[in-house]
Amino acid sequence: MKKAFQGEMEARQTLCDQVRELIGLNDFDECERLICDAMGKAPHAPEPNNLLGILLEKQGDHLLAMKHFRAAWALDPTYRPVRQNLDNYASFCAYSPAAYDESDCKDEPSLSKVEIVYDQRGIGHVVKHH
């Protein structure tokens, strides 16, 4: 059982690596084929939906990309790459590169890097310091 799980994890990492490379080469058709194949084989894994979200962002389909990021998050809310992509692409301007896998995730901000700033009307806003 443990060996099968390890094989699934390796296959998912290989998928992330292949998609990163194919997007870099602008081979979007092959990229989409690989992702859809992975979705069929592992429908409960967050990686394919996260990767499809990245692909759709690169193709300019922001709304559909966000749907796939949210689907990936619903499948596994602890999967850091999708959380980072949701934060990044939901902002007015993307401030960091896409997170294809865990290696692309930045460290979680500490509380000292976050503060509440009040505007003229007394409304508090959380500000992250990068």
N, C-alpha and C positions, 0 to 999 in steps of 0.2 A: 504494500500500500504506500509506504513512504517513498519508494522508488518511483512509483507512478506519479505521485505529487511532484517530486523533483523534476521528472520529465515534463510535466505540464508547465512548471515554472520556467524551465529552460526554453520551451517552445514559445512561451509568451515573451521572454526576453529577446529571443531571436526575431520574433515578429516586430518588436519595438525597434530593434536595430535595422531590420530591413526597411521598415516604413520610414525611419529617419533618413536612410540612404536614398530611397526612391523619391521622397519629397525634395531632397536636395538636388536630385537630378530632374525634377519636374515630371517624373513618370507617374502621373496621377492615376492613370487607368490601371496599371499593374498594382499600384498601392491600394486602390479601392478593391481590386480582386482579392488581394491577400487578406485585407481586413474583413471583407465579407465572408471569406472562407473560414477565418478564425472565429467569427461570430457564430457560424454554424456549428463549429466543433466545440466551442466553449461559450454557450449563450449566457452564462452567469458570471463571466469574467469581465471586470471593468476595463481591461486594457484595450480590447477592440473598439469599444465606444469612445474611449478617450482618444485613441489614434484617429478614428474617423472624424471626431471633432476637430482635431488639428488639421487634417486634410481639408475639411470643409472650410476652415478659417483661411487656409492658404489659397483656396479657390474663391474666396470672397462671399461664402454663404454663411454669414454670421449667425442668423437665427437658427438654422438647422444644426450648425456646429454646437451652439449652446444647448440644444435639445439632447445631443449625444453626450455632451459633458455632464448634463444633469442625469441622464440615464446611467452613465458610468458611476456617478456619485451615488445614485440610488442602489446600485448593485454592491458597492463597497465604499461607504463613507470614510473609511480609514485609508483609502488609496491616495497617497499624497500627490502624485502627478495631476490627477483630475481636480483636486482642490486648488492646486496652484493655477491650473488652466482656467478654472472658473473665476478665481480672483483676478487673474490677469486679463482675460478677455471680456469680463463683465465691466471693467473700468472704462472710462472714456477714452483712454489711450493705453494700449498694451505696454507695460513697462518692463517685461522680461521675456526671454525666448520661451517657446513652447516646452512643456515638460512631457517628453516622450516616455520616460521611465523614472525610477527613483533617483538615478544619478543626476538628473536635471533639477531636482528639488533643492531649493535653498533651505537653510535652517529656519525653523519656526522663529518668528520674532519674539524677543523676550519682552516682558512687561515694561522694561525700561526704555524700549524703542517705540512705545505707544503712549500717546497722551490724549487727553480730552481738551479740546480748545473750544471756547465759547464765543459765538458770534455776537453781533450788536444786539440781537434780539434775545440773547440768553440761551440759545439753543446749542447744546454740546455736540461736537463732532469729533470722532475718533481719528487721529492723525498718526499714520505709521511713518517712522523715520527710517530711511534706508541707509 
